[in-house]
Amino acid sequence: MGKRKILIVEDEFIIADVLQDILGRNKFEVCGIADTVDEAVQMVEKYRPELVLVDIYLKGKKTGIDLAKILTEVNIPFIYISANSNQQVLEAAKKTNPYGFIVKPFREKDVLVAIDIALYRYDNNLENTLRQQVILQKRIAQIADSPLKWEQKLLQLGVALQPFVPFEYMSVGMPGTADAAFNEIGFLRIGFEEYQTITPNELSVITNLKLSELAALNSKCTPETVATWYSQAELAGLFAAAPLKQVIAKIYAIKSHLVIPVKLDSLHTFCFCFYSRRDDAYHADHLVWADRFRPLLIGFSERMLADGQGPFSTATGQRAIPGHRPAVAEKSRFDGIIGSSHLLLNVFDQILQVAPYDTSVLILGESGTGKEKIAARIHQLSTRKDMPFVKVNCAALPLTLVDSELFGHEKGAFTGAYERKIGRFEMAHTGTIFLDEVGEIPLEVQVKLLRVLQEKEIERIGGRTTIKTDVRVIAATNRNLEKEVAEGRFRLDLYYRLNVIQLIMPPLRERSEDIPALIAHFLDIYNRKAGKHITGVSAAVLEDMKKYAWPGNIRELENLIERGVLLTRGDVIESLALPVSSQAASIVRPAESGLQSLSENEKTHITAALKKCNGKVWGKGGAAELLNLPPTTLNSKMKKLGIKKADIL
């Protein structure tokens, strides 16, 4: 393989010259140096580099962030170079999904590591994307050729598109006139692979508008000619030109929107419209996706329009279209993970995308959000499902034995090593290893973990040979690893190796609509264990639970339901011992001056629990039991937050 081409976009001559010298001494070819965005765009078109190093601040009105958006559209990875610590600028830069940062002043090693990680992530993402495209192309062709009615084919098309274009509501229709029949078809997501078909008549009932009024609103919509996405801040401007979309957005609490027009000929254009309750659901990558898959959508739409039995023919425009719910078997892939909020369903969609591949996955989220269940589900949906799934709680490993637990040791390697020990990575050979609380691993062990990921081999303590391993790594943490990297507690190169694919588990306070389902689930479990028949919680208790911030998340809720089942004498739980000391501070309110930060809230909550338990951390009646946290996790949090038992007693 020849040298990989890199373009440098930097308006400081000395910095550009240093970068060129570093790259020239190593395995890279510098195909050009630009000092403005316009010059960089010309060089990108001429040389088609494999990676771009771009300074955020450049000569002229355009910045490196403007160039990044262009590079994203042409699918070229980039790394930012910056000495500016302005938080607002860095946040804007992060939204463009860079493949890394190089901070001035930098060392040669910093540059090479950043480039190595960026190319690794890009190559893995590209490989996965190509595989997914092939799968989607086959799936759309199968749907078009199936004997289903076109209404059901449209629904199946939406299900196939969901992992690539997330939505809570999707509609398909054609621009119309006020005197034309309204025949737009919508699909509302109500669960994992569960959708309700919204016919014109049903939309009329939901909106309390006549079909003629819906048609009139539709006729006022300015047709889109190119694929376009709208953030929450941009929706107001869209609604002025598209009143029907404003009606839909209001009904379904929409915060972002993507429209993909598919022009068939001079007379016919289909609009595929996607609506999401997340304000960050759509971005520039979706426009690239739309351009890539437009031929498939055109072919699908042409066949649908040509079929006299299709939903958009004159004869069938107003007929009733039955709703559709897939069979229960389709949902079994996520049995045991309770909830149907759009945030949780988005995680399910991401799992389906990443599960089939061997790419490393990093699961982020607060304690008690169910990261271990997500890791297990990724394994079960992968090609390694029949192979070992080895779980490692990194926070519970004694510091002196972390090496031995992960990589094993030979007999006599150290005092007490009376026999050979097989490490967790060897146990997971051909399968998956789950590194829970990976942020707790000490720096000296992180080096060895990085070697496993890079070279796919381990070495037992005291061993003289390396052992090849074939292991997929899934890691999880409740720590902010970017902050840990910045403060020198976590290696930057290891972070980017683990963070090829990132999943974020939403906290329970952000998906309070799932609380009733979780209550029913845990009541069923603890009713059976206690031999009781408690049917639910009172309306007042449910309201309090929805307002509470749940610092312990689902674990805390389960613990409270178990206690409620044991203490309740009637058929309904009339009271639940939510921590009074932190409940008021925990209710989610808009940010305002004087409110505590999340870490301060957590410190207040833990301190209150310790006081209630008279400073007892471990064992029966201790704070760890009250908070439903592993003692090691609680101890780690106390150290991190600066909580000392002497200050409590």
N, C-alpha and C positions, 0 to 999 in steps of 0.2 A: 504494500500500500504506500502511495506517495505521500509527500508532506501535505498536511492539511492547511488550506488557505485561510488566512485571517486578515481582516481589514481593521485598521486602527483609525478611529475617529476622535481626534484630540487636537485642540487649538493651541496647546502649549508645546512649542517645538522640542524643548528639553525632555519633557515627559514622553512625547511620541518617539523621540530618538532612543531613549532608554528602553521603551517597550519593544521597538524594532530590534534592538541589539539582543535583548533577552530571548525573543522568539527566534531570531536567526541562529543563536547558539544551540537551540534545541530542535525539536522535530517539526517546526512550523515554517510556512512560507508567508511572508508579509506581501499581500498582493496590492497594497496601496495605503497611503496615509491621507486622510481628509481632515479639514479643519472647520467645515460647515456641513449642515444637513444636506443642502442641495448638492454639494460636491460628493458627499457620501452616497447619496441616492444614485448618482451617475456611476460611481465605482461599483456599487452593488449590481447594477444592471450589466456592467461590462465584465466584471470578474466573477460574479456569483460566489462570494466567499462562504466558507463553511461555518465561520464564527466572526462576530464583530465585537471589538472592544470599543465602547463609546462613552465619552465623557458626558456627564449630565449637562454641564454648562458649556456652550459653544458660541462662536462668533455668530452674529446675526440674531434675528428674532426667534428662530426655531431652536429648540433645545434637543438634547439627547432623548428626552421622553417622546418628542414628536417623531424622531427617527425610529424609536423602538416600536411605535405603532405600525410604521411602514414595514419594518423587518418582520413583525408578527404576521402581517398579511401575506408576505412572500415566504414564510416559514423558515426564517434564518435565525438561529439562536444568537443571543447577545449577552454581554456582561457589561455592567455599568462601572465606570471609573469615576470616583468622586472624592473630594476632600471636604465637602460641605456636610454639616451635621444637622441642617435645618430639617426638623421632623416632618414638616408639611411637604417638603420636596421629596424626602425619602418615602413617605407614604404614597405620593403620586407615582414615584418610580416603581414601587412594589406592585402597584395595580397593573403594570404592564407585563407582569410575570417574567422578570429577567431570569437568566440561568445562573446568576451570581453577581457579586459585588467585589471590586478591588478598591481598597481605601488608600488614598494618598496620605503620607508617603508609604510606599510598598517595597517589599523585598522581592527578589527574583523568585524565591520559593512561593510567596503568596500568589504571584501571577500564574506560575505553572500549576499549582494546586487548583486554583479557581478555573483555569482552562480545562484541566483534566476532568474536574467534576462536571463542568458545563457540557462538555462533549459526551461524557458518560450518560448524563440525564437526557440529553437530546437524542442520542442513539437509541436509548431504551424507549423513550416516548414515541419516537418515530416508528420503531418496530411494532410497538403495541397499536399505534394508530393505524398502520397499514393492515394489520391483522383484523382490527375492528371494522375497517372499511370493507374488506372482503366479505366478512360475515354479514354486515348490513346489506351489501349489494345482493347477496344470495337471498337474504331474508325478504327484501322488498320484491324481488323477482318471484319468490314462492308465494307471497301474499297476492300479487297481481294474477298469478296463474291458478289460484285456489278456487274452489267452487262456491265460496262464500258470496253473500250479497255485497254490493259495493259499500253499503253503510258499515258492514262488519269489516270489510277490507280496510276502510279508512281508519277504523278503530285499531285494527291490528298494526296498521302503519304507524299510528301514534305510539302504540306500545313499543314498537321496534325503535322509534326515534327517541323515546324518553331518555335513555342513557346518554345520548349525544346532545339533545336539546331539551333540557328539563322544563316541565310545565305542570301547572295545576289545572289549566284549561287550555284546550286547543280548539280552534275553529277552522273550517275549510269552506270557502265560498267564492263567489265571483262578484265583482263590482256590478251594481244594479242601478236601475232608474226608479223613480218614485212610483211609477205605474206597473213595475215588474213585480212578480211574485218573490217574496222573501224565502230563500231556500238555503241559508247558511246552516251548516251542521256543526255542533259543538260536542266536545267530549270533556267531561269533568272528572278529574281524578279523585276518587274517594277512598283509595287504599292501595296496597301494593298490587299492581296489575289488576286493579278494580277500577272500572270507569263507568260513568253514567252517560249515555248518549242524550244530548240535549237537542231535541228536534225543534223546528221553528215553532210548532204549537206549544211545546214545553217552555221555550224561551219567552213566548208571549205570556204564559201564565206566571212565570217567575218574575218578569219585569213589569207585569200589569200593563202591557202595551199591546195594542192590536197588531196583527200581522202587517196591515197597511202602514201603521206607524213605524214598525221596525224596518219595513222596506224604505220608507221615507228617510229614516235616519241613515240607513245603509247608502242611499243615493247621495247623501251629503258628504260621505267620506271621500277625501282626496286619494285616489289610487296611488299606491307605492309602485315605483318602477324598478327599484333595486332593493335588495335585502337590507333591512335597517333594524337596529335595536335601540331601545329607549330605556334609560334608567328612570328611577322614581322622579328625579328632579326634572326630567324632560317630558314626562307624561302630560303635564298641563298643556304644553304647547301642542302635543299630538291631539289631545281631546278637542281643541278648537277646530281642527280640520277633520275629526273623526268622532262624531257624537255617539255613534253606536258602540265604539270601543270604550267610551267613558261609562256608558251604562253597564257594560260587562265588567269593567274594572271595579266599579262601585259594588256590584253584587258579590264578587268573589275576592274582594280585598287585594286587588292586584297592585304590585309595586314595580314590575318591569315587564317589558313586552318586546317580542321579536316578530317581525313579519317577513315572510319569504314569498315574493310574487313569482309565479311561474307562468310565463307568457307562452301560449301554445301557437297562436297565429294572430293576425291583425284584429280579430273579433273576440277572442277568448283569452282571459287571464285568470288563473286560479290564485287565490291568496291563502297561504298556510300561515295562520297566526298563532303564536304561542304566548301564553300569559303565565307569569309566576308571582307568587307572594313574597319572594325574596328580591330585595332591591339590587342584588349583585348577581342575578342568575345568568345574565347574558353579557357578552363582551365581544371584542373584535374577532376572536377565534371562531365564533359562530358564523360570522360573515364569510370567513374562509371556508368553513364547512358547507355553508349554503351554496357557494359557488361550485364547490367540488361535487356536490350531490344533486345539483339542479337537473342534469340530464336524467337521473333516475326518477325524480319527481315529475318531470315533463312526460316521460314515458308512461308513468302510472296515471297521470291526469288525462292524457290523450286517450288511453284505453277506457277510462271511466266515462269520459264525455261521449265517446263513440258508442258506448253500450246504451241501447234504448231503455234498459232497466236501471240505469244509474240514477242516483239521487238528484242530479242536476238537470235532468230532462224535463220538459214542460209537463209531461203527463204525471210525473212523480214528485214534482216540487213541493207539494203540500201534504203528501201522504204521511201517515204516522210511521215513525221509525222506532223499532223496539230498542230499549236499553239493553246493555250487555254486561254481564259479569262473568269473568273467566271461572273455570272450575276451581274448587277449593284446592285441588292438587297443585295448582300454579302458585299458591301462596305458601305452601309447606316449606319452601326454601328458607323462610325466615320465621318458622315456628319458634316460639320461646323468646322472641324479641317483640315486646308488646308496644303497640302504638301505631297510629296512622297519620300523625302530623306531617305536614309537608317537609319539615326539616329532617325527620327520620326517614321518610320515603326517599329523600334526596340521597341519604347515606346508602340506602338499599340499592339505588340506581348505580352509585359509584362502585359498590361491591361487585355488582354483576359485570362491570367493566373491567375491574382489576383482577378478579378472582382467577380467570383462566390462565394467567401468565405468571412467570416466576419473578416478576419485579418486586423489589423491596417496598414495603408499605409502612408508613408511619401514621399511627392513630393518635390524635391529640384530643384532649378533653379532660374535664374535671374528674376528680375521684368519684366513683359510683355511677358513672354514666353508661357503663356497659361495654367498655373497650374490649374486655376479654371475650365477651360473646360475639362481638364483631369479628375479632381475629379468628375465632373458631369457625364462624360462618364462612369467612374467606377461604379457609382451609377446606371446608366441606364442599365448597363449590368449585374447587380447583381440581386439576388433573392429579394432584397428590393426595386426594381425599382418603385413599386406602392405605396411605403410608403414615408414619408416626407424626403426631402433633404434640410437640414438647413445649410445656409452659415453664417459664422461668420468672419468678418474682425477684427482680434485681434488687429491690429495696430490702428484701428479707435475707439476702446473702451476706454472711459475715465478711468484712473487708479482707480478712486474711485468707479466705477460701474462695473468693470470686473466680480466680484463675482456674482453680481445681474443678469447681462446679461446672464452668463453661467449657473448658478444654480438656479436663481430665489430668491424671498424673500417673507416673510409673511407680512401681514399688520402690520404696527407699528414696523417693525424690526429696522428701523432707521428713522431719520428725513426726511420727504418727502415720506415715504412709506405708502401712503394712502390706498392702496389696495394690495392684493396678486398679485405677478407677477410670471408667469411661465417662467422658464429659457429656454435657447436654447436646453439644453440636454433633458429636458422634451418634448419640441416640437418635437425633433427628435426621440422620442421613437418608436422602431421597424424599424426605417429608418437609415439614415446616417447623420452625422454632419461633415461639412467641416470647419476646423480651419485654415483659411488663415493667413499667417504671424504668425504662432504659436510661433516663436522665440521672439515675442514682449510681451508675457504673463509674468507678474511679478513673481518672485520666490515664493511668498506666495500663489499665485493662482495655480502655478504648482503642489504644494503638493495635492491640492484638485483634480486637473485634473488626477494626478496619481492614486488617490483613485478610481475615476470613471472607469479608465481602468482596475485596478486590481480587484475591488470588484463589479463593475457594479451597483453602487448605488450613489445617490447624496443626499445632504441635503440643503434645502433652508436656506438662511440667516434668522435667527430668528426662524427656525423650530425646532421641538423636535423629529421628526421621520425621518428615512431615506426612500428614495424612490428608488425602484429598476428600473433600466433602461436597455433597450436592444437597444444599439446604436453602429453602426459601425463608427469608427473614421478615417477620412482621414485628414491629416495635411499637410500644405505646408509652405515653408519659402524660402526667398532668402538669408538667413544668413548661415554662416558656423557653424552649430550647434556643431560640434566637438570643434571648437575654442571657442564657447560660453560656452561649458561645462568646457573646460580647464581654462577659465578665471572666472568661478564661476557664470555666468549669466544664466545658464540653467542646470537643474538637470540631472545627468548622468542616473539615473534610469528611468526618464521620457523619455529621449532620446532613450534609448533602447526599451522601451515599444512602442513608436511611430514608431520606425525604424525596425519593423518586416519585412516589405517589403518596399524597397526603389525604387522610380522611379526618374530619373534625366531628366528634360526637357532640351534639347540642346538649346543654345542661337542661335539667328538668324544668327550670323556671321559664325557659324559652319555648317549651312545648307543653304548656299546662293543659291543653286539650286532650293530652294522653293520660292525664291523671285518673279519670274515671275507669279507663280500661285497665290501668295498672292496679287500681284498688280492687277491681273484680278479680284480677288474676291472683293477687296475693291473698285475698279473702278465700278463694277456692283452695289454695294450698294449705293455709293455716286452719281453715274450717275442718279439713280432712285430718290434719294432725291432732287438733284438739277435740275432735268429735262434736263440733258445734255446727250451727246453721245460721250464721249471721248473714243477712241479705245485703247489707250495704252500710253506708255512712249517712248521717243526716245532712240536709241541705246546708245547714250552718257550718258543719265540719268541712264539707266539700268546698264551700266558699273560702274558708280559712286556708285550706290546703292549696287552693289555686292562687291565693295571694302570697303565700309563703315562698321564700326564695330557694329553699332546699339546697343548702351548702353541701349536704351529703348525698344529694341527688337520689337516684332510685334505691340505693342501699339504705338511705335514711328512711325513705317512704316504706320500704319493706319492713324495716325494724319497727316502725311505729304501728303498722297494720298488725304485725305479729303481736305486739303488746296490747293493741286494742282488742284483738280477738280473745286473748287470755283474760282481760279484765272486764269485758262487757258481759252483762248478765242477760240482756234482752236480745232482740233480733237485729237491732240497728246500733251502730256505734254512734253515740250521742256526743262524745267528747274525745279529743285526741290531744295528747300532751306535746303540742308543738313548743319548742323552746321559747319561753316568753321573753327572755333577756335579749334575744336577737331577732325576734319575729318582726318587730316594727322596723328595724334597720334593714331587714332582709327583703321587704316588699320592694319590687322593682318600680322605681319612679324615674322620670326624666332627670338627667344630670343637672345639678344646680350647686351653687357654692355652699359649702358647709357640710356636704354629704361625705361620708367616709368612702375611701377606695375599697375595691373588692378585697384586697389583702388585709386592710384594717377591719373590714366586716368579719373576715375569716378569723382574725386574731381575737376579736371581741367574742365571737361564737365559741371558739375553743377555750378561751379564758373562762367564760361563763360555765362551760361544761366541767372544767377542772375544779372550779370553786364549788360547784354542786356536788362533786365527788370528793371534796376535801383534799384535792391535790393528787388523788390516786390516778395513775395513768393506765396501768396494766391490770389484768385480772378481773374477777367478778366485781361488778359495781364500779368499775373504773371508767374514766372518760372515754377510752377507746371503745368500750362496749356501748356507752350512751350515744356516742356519735356514729356507731356502726362503722368504725374504721379499723384496719389492721393496726396493732400497736406500733409496728415499725413505721408505718405511714404517719401516724399521729406524732411520733417522736421526731420524725424528719420535719414535719410541718412546724413543730414547736421550735426547733433549731432555726429553721428558715425565717420564722416570724419573730424570733427573739423572745419567746415565752419561757420564763424560768419558774420552776416550782416555788422557789424562795419568794417570788413576788406575789404568789397567790395565797400562800399559807399565812 
